C-alpha cells in the first residue's frame, strides 16, 4: 500500500510517498511540488498540475494531508487554505481516499510530544524509516511524517475492522 503525505503551503508544498508492507514502512519518493510563479492565482494552477502529475505517476492508495491550524497571519492562512482546497479537489477527483491530520496529532504520533519542534520530527522520521538523515526542507520531512502517521492509522483501523467482522 502506498501513502502520499502532503504538507500544504502557499509557496511550496512538501510531499513524502511511503510504501507499507505489514508493519514495515519504506520511503519511495519525497520532494517539493513545483510552484514557481509570483502570481498567487497562477501558483494554485501550478500546484494543481504538479500534484495531479505526481498522483497519476505514483498512484498512491491514500493521500494524507495536514489540516489547517490557527495562524496569526490571516493572509497566509487564507493562501494555505486555498492550496489545501486545490490538493483536496485533485485527490477527490481522482477518487483517492484522503486522511486529514492536525499538526499536533502528527507530532504526538511521531515524536511523542504534540508540540515537538521541526528538528525532532525530522530526526524521528528518519529513525522510524531506518534510513540515514537526508538534508531536506521541513516541508518534506513534515510530509513524510504525515504519511507515516496515516499508515499507522490505516493499520489500526484495519485491525479494528477485522475484529468487528
Secondary structure, 3 states (H helix, E strand, C coil): CEEEEEECCCCCEEEEEEEEECCEEEEEEEEEECCCCCCHHHHHHHHHHHHHHHHHHHCCCEEEEECCCCCCCHHHHHHHHHHHHHHHHHHHHCCCEEEEECHHHHHHHHHCCCCCCHHHHHHHHHHHHCCCCCCCCHHHHHHHHHHHHHHHHHHHHHHHHHHHC
